[in-house]
Every structure is written in C-alpha cells, then in structure tokens.
Amino acid sequence: MIPFNRLGLIFKIFAFFIYPRSFRAVFLSVLQKVPKSGAVLDVGSGTGILSRFAHDVRKDLLLTMIDPAPGMLRFAPGFGRKVIGLAESLPFRGGSFEALFIGDAFHHFGKPQKAIGEIARVLKPKGLLVIFEIDPGTLLGASITWGERIFREPAHFYRPRRLAGILAENGFECTISHYGWRYAIIAEYAGFRTP
Ligand SMILES: C[S@@+](CC[C@H](N)C(=O)[O-])C[C@H]1O[C@@H](n2cnc3c(N)ncnc32)[C@H](O)[C@@H]1O
C-alpha cells in the first residue's frame, strides 16, 4: 500500500502540481454555484489541496476535509474542519453538504460503489460533485494503474464514461471534461437513491 500517512509533507508541497490550470478554472467556476456559506466536503482530502483552491475564492464556504491518514490531515490548512475517516462510511448525517470534491483519491477507495452510495447520502438534492481522476484508457493512465497494483493499492480506475454511467445510476447528472490522461466529472445530484 502507498504509505500516505508518511507522505503529508510531500503532498503539502507537491499536490498543487497534480491539478492542471485548465481543471482549476473549471473547478473555480463550479464553486461559484455553491450557495453562500455552503457546507462542502473534500473526501480523500489528503493535505486539502482542493479545499485550499476553494478557500482562495470562497472564504464563506464551510469546508470539511476527511481522510483516513492522520499524517496527511496534519498538513491540511487550519481554516477547515478535519475528520479522520473513510469514504465508504462518511460520519455525517444525510443531506449535510451542498458540494463534495474527490481529487485523485477515488481510485484508492476500497469499495467504490459503497463510497458512491455514501456520497449520494450526504449530498443535498442539487448538490454538486467534482471528481478528478486518472483515465486508465490512456498510456500514462494504464501505467499508473499497473504501478498502483504493484503497490497493492485498490487501483479502482474507471474510464470517464463508465464512472459517469455508474454515477448516473445513482442519481447524478454528469458532464465530463478531459485533461490528457486525467479527467474530471462535474455532477449534480438529482436527489433520489436507487434501492
Ligand atoms: C493521491 S492522495 C490525494 C490527496 C488529495 N486529494 C490531493 O489531491 O492531494 C489519495 C488520498 O486518498 C486517501 N484515501 C485512501 N483510501 C481512502 C478511503 N477509503 N476513503 C477516503 N480517503 C482515502 C489517502 O489517504 C490519500 O490521502
């Protein structure tokens, strides 16, 4: 497994470079749609880089960062709430959040389907979801998939349309944007749950 708990300082310095400028522009435009003083959850937040981007432009947002690795959260910014926990069992009441981000973390979740159920549960109807991921259908993405398997990571990588399809089955309306070997899904939760 990748020892995220010991990589906090590395991610604090380098996580910024994971996200292309063009994605950051799209991300910031999505943030403008979050209601004033909205509650926002950063899942698999690591050192909270997406929360930092959000705080830079929306100081009013109530940010919560959740990650199982305390060694990552230790380096997260002080302006948000920090919670140790897993995407598969989010310790929040249903309908708690106006928006939810997952940056470069979804493929690390051991039970992605369960995590999607939890994401749908904690989002309010019309809540916004942003997932930034690696596309295993590209050469670099496929190499990373193999690399993570060597590290015995879950490596739950999905092609963009496949992940969008699974999200749609769970009540999300999705749009996909591509960044070479990475992609983002921007989705709105329609407010229903499949049985
Ligand atoms: C590559 S890091 C990305 C961190 C951060 N989002 C960023 O962009 O820098 C992946 C993160 O996912 C977290 N993670 C792994 N399994 C998880 C799970 N089941 N639920 C939530 N987070 C998880 C790891 O602890 C790690 O901090």
PDBQT file of the ligand as one rigid body, heavy atoms in Angstrom, charges set to zero:
ROOT
HETATM    1  C1  LIG A 201      -3.257  10.638  -4.001  1.00  0.00    +0.000 C 
HETATM    2  S1  LIG A 201      -3.885  11.176  -2.457  1.00  0.00    +0.000 S 
HETATM    3  C2  LIG A 201      -4.776  12.616  -2.954  1.00  0.00    +0.000 C 
HETATM    4  C3  LIG A 201      -4.989  13.558  -1.803  1.00  0.00    +0.000 C 
HETATM    5  C4  LIG A 201      -5.605  14.908  -2.177  1.00  0.00    +0.000 C 
HETATM    6  N1  LIG A 201      -6.986  14.795  -2.587  1.00  0.00    +0.000 N 
HETATM    7  C5  LIG A 201      -4.782  15.619  -3.201  1.00  0.00    +0.000 C 
HETATM    8  O1  LIG A 201      -5.273  15.880  -4.300  1.00  0.00    +0.000 OA
HETATM    9  O2  LIG A 201      -3.623  15.903  -2.900  1.00  0.00    +0.000 OA
HETATM   10  C6  LIG A 201      -5.170   9.994  -2.112  1.00  0.00    +0.000 C 
HETATM   11  C7  LIG A 201      -5.794  10.154  -0.731  1.00  0.00    +0.000 C 
HETATM   12  O3  LIG A 201      -6.879   9.232  -0.602  1.00  0.00    +0.000 OA
HETATM   13  C8  LIG A 201      -6.916   8.810   0.741  1.00  0.00    +0.000 C 
HETATM   14  N2  LIG A 201      -7.710   7.571   0.836  1.00  0.00    +0.000 N 
HETATM   15  C9  LIG A 201      -7.313   6.293   0.622  1.00  0.00    +0.000 A 
HETATM   16  N3  LIG A 201      -8.328   5.443   0.845  1.00  0.00    +0.000 NA
HETATM   17  C10 LIG A 201      -9.401   6.203   1.199  1.00  0.00    +0.000 A 
HETATM   18  C11 LIG A 201     -10.751   5.897   1.549  1.00  0.00    +0.000 A 
HETATM   19  N4  LIG A 201     -11.205   4.647   1.551  1.00  0.00    +0.000 N 
HETATM   20  N5  LIG A 201     -11.555   6.922   1.864  1.00  0.00    +0.000 NA
HETATM   21  C12 LIG A 201     -11.131   8.207   1.833  1.00  0.00    +0.000 A 
HETATM   22  N6  LIG A 201      -9.855   8.543   1.503  1.00  0.00    +0.000 NA
HETATM   23  C13 LIG A 201      -8.999   7.553   1.185  1.00  0.00    +0.000 A 
HETATM   24  C14 LIG A 201      -5.447   8.639   1.105  1.00  0.00    +0.000 C 
HETATM   25  O4  LIG A 201      -5.226   8.606   2.497  1.00  0.00    +0.000 OA
HETATM   26  C15 LIG A 201      -4.830   9.847   0.418  1.00  0.00    +0.000 C 
HETATM   27  O5  LIG A 201      -4.741  10.962   1.277  1.00  0.00    +0.000 OA
ENDROOT
TORSDOF 0
